[in-house]
């Protein structure tokens, strides 16, 4: 993969050269007061490092933090109101999960979670994607309408207990949580990808695996939309826990690191708010929990921990309730490579201003392609996609 060089650290030769340079310097006599000062300074640093409590923790932050001191930025803000018991409990649980070191696995895997009504028309394409990487991924299938007939060995026996899913209803979130719960049972699963039956991969497996495993965020789409399809869906019944200023919108197709997946499992407070007060035809407005719950939740509890875009591409340029569907005649190697090369994402508000916000896709501080997957592809495109796979996924 082309980005592999960025992950390498400097070699020991550099340290040897630095050491050699110091050895060639002539011995200089130093005044005793300088020696005493240096000795005192070393003792001070040692004390700060070994005993970081109290005011020393702030000093250790400045002296020993590799990314600069952010302790003052991380101090909890003074609440503007007294929190409820449920909020205090939720904050304790969330902070415990976020502060706990990630589970170390000798065999870290990506969990691919498919949310589908029935059959998965692109199983043969996914088989080409998965082939040769059997120890680095897991597959889970939630089929809400009918039991799927699988044609790929990677999907056989991977169906989980499923229930009916209604578009725009809380049952969609319930299905996502059901998939996460099954995937979390495997401690080797470190990244969790939600995909639909119309999704395809835009890159080869190694590229996707490294993109996700070496990232420091979850890819949850999140932005503020003051228009009728954003904040216009907010209900004051969500108060006091969810305020309008914190209400966010985004695509439902996510990738999550394990800590964030655990937070979704642990949350009942905010989930209950969206279950009761974010649904179609409520108080004259249509609110869809799968578009608002996760963006709002992570904006409130860990805004720096999400990328604010989804790694699954969809074309909403037609202005309909569903994204553009690609047919076989739309597919070419050049077209698929153009999707894979997009390195900026944008959001547009639903108010009269139609404000467009363009954002570069930053991967660990470097601008990189935004999308690992794409939708929405018609089943008739399968043969062409399988034929082109090796070509369009070559990095």
N, C-alpha and C positions, 0 to 999 in steps of 0.2 A: 504494500500500500504506500502511496506517495507520502503520506504524512508521517511515516514511521520515523523519519529522521528527527522530527520535532519532539519525539518522546525520549531520545537518547540524552544521557547526561554527559558532561565533559569527562574526558579520559583521565587516568591517573598521571599520564605524562605531563599534563598541565600543572598538576600539583608538584611534580618533581622539578619542573623548570622553575616554579616559584621558590621552592626550597633551595635549589641550587643558587638562585640569585641572592638569597639571604646569606648563604654560606660564603659568598665572595666578598661581602661587605667588610671593610676593615673594622677592627675593634675600636670603639670610641669610649673614652672615659666620660661618665655621666656624673653630674653632681648628685650628692646623696639625697637631696630633697626630691629629685625626679624619681629616683629609685623608690623612695618612701611613698610617693604619690601613686606610682604604678602599682606597688604592692597593695595599698589601701583600695585602689580601684578594682583590682582582681578579687580581693576579699568581698567587696561590695557586690560585684557581679555574681560571685559564687553563692552568696547569701540570697540574692534575689531569685536565682535559678532553683536553688534547693528549697527555699521557703517562700513560695509565691503567694502566700495569703496576704490579705489586707492590702495596704498601699503598695506592697512589693509586687503584687500581681500586675498592677499597672506598669510598673517599671519593667518587669519581665516581658510584658507585651511589647514595649518599645525596643528592648534590647534583643529579644530572641525571636520575634515574629518574622518569618520569611516574606510575608506579603504586606508588611507594614502593620502598624497598630490600628485595629478597628474596634478595640474594646469599648471605647466611648460611644461608637456608633451602635454597638450591640446592646448597650444597657437598655433595659425595658423602659418604654415611655410611660410617663405618669398617666394612668387611666383618666379619661375625662368624666367617668362615672364609676360608681361602685359596681364591680362585676357580680353576676349572680353566682350561686353555688355551682351550678352546672358549668358555667364558663370557667371558673377557677379549676374545677376538676379536669375539664378538657385541656386547659393550658398546661397543667401539670403533666398529663399524659403525653401531650404533643411534644413538650420540651424534653421529656425523658427519652422519647423515641429519637428526636432529632439530635440530641447530645450523645446518645449511645453510639460507640464506634460501629461502623458497618460490619455485618457478619462476614468473616473471612472464609472463603471457600477455595479448596484446592482445585476445584473444577467449576468455575463460574459459568453460568448459562444464561441465555436470554429466553424468556418465556413468551411464546407467540400465542396470543389469545384471540381466537376467531369468534366473532359475534355474527351469527347468520340465521336466517329463517329455516334453512334446510341444507341442501347440498352446497358444496364449495366448488364452483365451476373451474377454479384455477389451481386445483390440487396438483396437476401435472407440472405446472409452472413452478409451484412452490417446491415440488420434489427436486427439480433441477437446482433450485436455490439452496436447499438443505443438504443435498448429496455431498458426502465426504466430511460432514461436520457433525456427525451424530452425537458426539459427546459434549456439544456446546449449545444445545438448544432443547427446549421442551415445547410441546404443542398441546393446546387445550381448545376444545370446540364447544360452544354453547349454541345449540340449534333450537330455536324457540317454537317452530311450527311443526316440523316433521323430522324424524330421525334420518340423518344424511347417509347416503351410500358412498363410501370412500373408495377412491381408485388409487390412492397413494399409501404406501406402507407407513409413512410418517403420520398419517391421520387415523389409521385403524386403531381402535381401542382408546382414542383420546377424547371421546365425548364425555362431558360432565352432565350431572343431573341438571336439566334445564326446565324453565317454565316459560309461559307465554310472555311475549314482549309486545307492547303497544307503542307505536311511534309517538314520541313526545311525552310519554308518561313516565312515572317513577319506576315502572318495571324495567325500563331501559337501564337505569342506574343499578337496579337490583341485579340484573344480568351481569353487568360489569363487575360488581362486587363479588358475585358468585365465581366468576372466572378468576379474579384476584385471589380469593380465598383458596381455591384449589391449587393455583400456581405457587402460593406462599408455603404450601405444605412441603415443597421441595426446598431445602435450605440452600441448594446450589443455585437456584434462580435468583439472579441479582438485578436483572432488568426485565420490565414487563411491558409488552407492546400490545395495544388493542387494535385489532384489524377487522375489517368487514369482509363479506363474501366477494366484494367487487375490488378489493385491494390487490396490488401487484408490487413486487420489489423493484426498485430502480437501480440498485447496485448489487454487487455480489455479496456473498455471506460475510467474507472477511471484512469488507468495508463496513457493513452494517454493524457487525460485532464490535469492531474496534471503536467505531463512532459512539456507540452506546456505553461500552465498558469503561472507556477512558474519559468519560464526561463527568462533570461535577454537578449537573443539574438534571431535573426531569423536564421532558418536553411536553409541557402543558400550555395550550394556547390560552392567552389571557389578555384582554384589553377592555378599556372603558368605552362604552357606547352610550352617549347621552340621548340617543334617539328612541323611537317607539319599540324597536326590536332589541333594545339593550336595557337601559334604566327604566324605560317605559313599561317593562314587565315586572318591575319590582313591586312588592306588596309590603305595606307598613306592618303587616301582621308578623313580619320577620324580626321586628324590633323586640327587645333591645339588642339581641345578639348579632344580627346582621343589619348594618346601617346602609342606607342608599349609597353613600359615598364609597362603600367597599364592594358594591355589587358589580360583578364582572361577567364578561361573555367570552366564549371561545369554542373551538371545534371539540367534539367529544373524543376524537382519536388521539390518544396519548401514548407516551412511553414514560414509565415511572421507575425511579430507583427504588430499592427495597424499602428504605425508610419511609418514603411517601406512600408506598402501597400499604404499609403497616398503619399509617395514620388514617387512611380511608377505612381500614378495618376497625380501627379504634373509635372512630367518630360516630356518635349518635345524635349529638346536640344539633349540629348544623344540617346533617342529613335530614333530621325530622322537620326542621324548618322548611327545607325545600320540598320535602314530601307533601306537606300540608298546604304550602302557600306558593309553590311554583308549579303550576299545571295548566293545561289548556282550558280555555273558557272559564277563567276565574276572575270575577269582578270586571268582566268586559275585556280582559286582556288574555293573551296566550303566552304563557311562560313555559319553557321547556327545560326541565331540570338537568338533562344531560348536556346542555349548552352553558349552564350557569353555575352548577354546584361546585365542580372541581376548580374552575378559574377563581371563583369567589373564595373558596376554602383556602387555597394555597396563597392567594393574594393577602389574606388576613394573617395566616400563621407562618408562612415561609416565602415571602415574595422574592427574595434573592435566590431561592432554591429552584426556581423554574425559569425556563428559557423564554416564555411568553409567545412561543409559536409551536405549531404541531409539525412533526417530521413527515406527516402524510399529506401529500399535495391533493388539492381539489380545485377545480375551476368553477368559480361562482359568477363568471362574467355574464351569464345569461339572465341573471336577476331573478331566478326562480327559487322555489322552496328546496330544490335539490340541485346539486352541482351538475355540470355538464357530463353526459355519459359518452364515453368514447366507443366507437364501433370499429370493426375490422379495417374499414377504409381510412380511418384516421391514424392508424398505427404505422410507424416507420421507425427505423433505427435512429434517424436524425431527430424525430419528434421526441422519442423517449430519452435520448441523451440531452435534449434541451431542457426537459423537466428535471433531470438529474443534476444539471449544471446551475439551476437557479440558486443564487446566493443572497437574495434579499426577499424578505417577506413583507406583506403589507396588510393593514386593517383599514376598513372604511366604515364610517359611522352611518347610522340609519336615519339621522335627522336631515333637515333641509340642506345643511351645509355640505353633507357628504364628504366630510374631512378624511383625507387619506394620509395614513402614517406609514412611511416606509422605514424598515429596520434591517440592517445587515445581520446575517445569521452568523453569530460568533460562537465558535467551538473552542472552549478553553482559551479565550482571548484572541483567536485567529479566525479570520473570515473564511467560512467553508460553505459548501452547498447546503441548502436548507433541508432537502427532502430525501428520505430513505425509501419511502413508499408512495404510491399514488392511487387514487380512485377518481372516477367511478368507471370501471371498464365492463362492457357487455360480454357475456359468455362467448359470443361469436368470435371474439378477438383472440381466443385461447391459442389456436394453432399458429397464428402469426407471432404471438408473443413468445411461445416456446421456441419457434424457429429463430427468432431474433435475440433470444436471451443472452447467449454467450457474447454476442457483438455489443449489444447496448449496455451491458453491465461491466464491460472491460474498463478498468481505471487507467 
